[in-house]
Amino acid sequence: MTALIEPCDHHPMYDVATAPCSRRSIGRPARVTRALVVAGWFAVASLLATAAPASAATVRVTRGEAQAVLQTFGGAGRTVRAHSPVQVGAPADAELRATIRPLASEGFDGRHYCAEDWHVITLLVFNGGDRTFTREDAGLDQVVLTFSLDDNLLPTTRTAVKRVGDTTGLPPELGIEVAYWFQQGRLMSPSDLGVGAHDLLVHVVFPDETFDLQITFHIDAPGTGACI
C-alpha cells in the first residue's frame, strides 16, 4: 500500500485546517482506486454537541441509540478517508453524545461525556473504487483492530463487511462508485465507564502498515458538565 499525500483545499467538504489528505493505493488491480479509511467526525461536530441547549442533554442516550451507531455506515454523520474528513450527513445529537472514537484530530481527544448515557467505543473502516470494485478488492478481512482502554485489552465485536448503500455523498473526485465497510467496537453501559479520565488506544494493522490511534476522554458525573 503506497501512501500519497495531497492538500485538500480544492474541495469545500474537507476540513482544510487539519492534516492533508492521504491517498492510499493498495497495489491491487488498477481499478482499485481507493483504499482503507477510518471514520469519525471532526472538531466542528464536537462544537455542535457542546453548543446544544441544556434541555437536549436531559434525554439520556439509550442502549438502542448507541447500538444503532455501531451498525450504521459513517456513524455520527462523518466519514474520515485516510485520516481526512469527508462530510456524509449531519450527525444526530444522540450520536454526538454516544460515540467515542480514537481520532484525536477530529475532536475526540479531551471530549466530555455523561455518566448517565450509553456509549459506543468504535472505529469504522471502509474501502472503495469504481463500479467493478468487489468485496475481495476491499481487503477488509485483512485489517486487524485491537482496542485498549486504560491499558487493559477491551473485548470488541465487529460487524460483517457490508456494501455501502449510497456513495453519492462522497466527493465525486474520489471516484468511489462502490464501497464496502465494517465497524468494530463495544457498547458501554452507564456502569462500564467510571467518572474521570480514560485513555483509549486502538492498534491498527493494515496489510502493509501498522499504526496507533489514541485519545483521552472524560466521563462527567450526573448533574455536571456533559450531563447538564
Secondary structure, 3 states (H helix, E strand, C coil): CEEEEECCCCCCCCCCCCCCEEEEECCCCCCCCCCCEEECCCHHHHHHHHCCCHHHHCCCCCHHHHHHHHCCCCHHHEEEECCEEEECCCCCHHHHHHEECCCHHHCCCCCEEECCCCEEEEEEEEEEECCCCCHHHHCHHHCEEEEEECCEECCCEECCCEECCCCCCCCHHHCCCEEEEEEEEEEECCCCCCCEEEEEEEEEEECCEEEEEEEEEEEECCCCHHHC
